Amino acid sequence: MIRIMICDDEPSQLELLERMVKEWAKRTKAEVQVDLCQSADRFFFLWEEKKNTDIALLDIEMPGMDGMTLAKRLRMMGENLQIIFVTGFSDYALEGYEVDAVSFLLKPVQTQHLSACLEKAWDRRCRREPEFVLETAGEVVKVRLSDICYLESAAHDTLLYCRNRTQAVRSRTGILRMERQLVQKSGAFFKIHRSYLINLAYVERITKKEAVMENGQRLPIARGKWEALNEAYLRYYRGRLI
């Protein structure tokens, strides 16, 4: 069963998207459950009640809480549902990468484009997300790679700063070994300094001397690393375009 929630303040758009989703399900022989809501607040209420949504189709421009704010709120709470934005505006793409959106569909939505996005979203949902097992002083901790914002060397240990954790996780593994393991698992990590390894997905801005993370943390860029970091950052985001 694929659970899909559609959020749009226009009833006609909700009806259209619901019909297109069900047509896609019929063509692909997928079993779907579709819930509709006309506001982000209603969406959030239903999500908190069930927390079993696989794919969300979100309008961006809506009265009250907009779709982008809703998506960021869901991600802050650790929700891993697949998000497809359906909008009449094309200038939200870069902001959408912050919430790991599958894609943006411009209104009026074309059937083939929606079908391709649903296929991609379900494929991502089914794929097991890579995880990382850390040995700490008193326990073994498992974290998702997508939740790691950056790593900091601390003598022979490594501090991992993760989304949804108020304190860093201290691992007994050194940062060089961590780097080798993470780079093998994901192309999202880049070492900007001998003491820092960052997840490019959480970089908000790059200056000549610092990488500014989404949480406001400013991390130093080693001399000679700036150009390579810029290239890696652009390559990472270009690779996520459909």
Summary of the structure (lengths in Angstrom):
residues: 242
radius of gyration: 19.6
end to end distance: 25.4
largest distance: 59.6
contacts: 722
relative contact order: 0.09
helix: 37%
strand: 30%
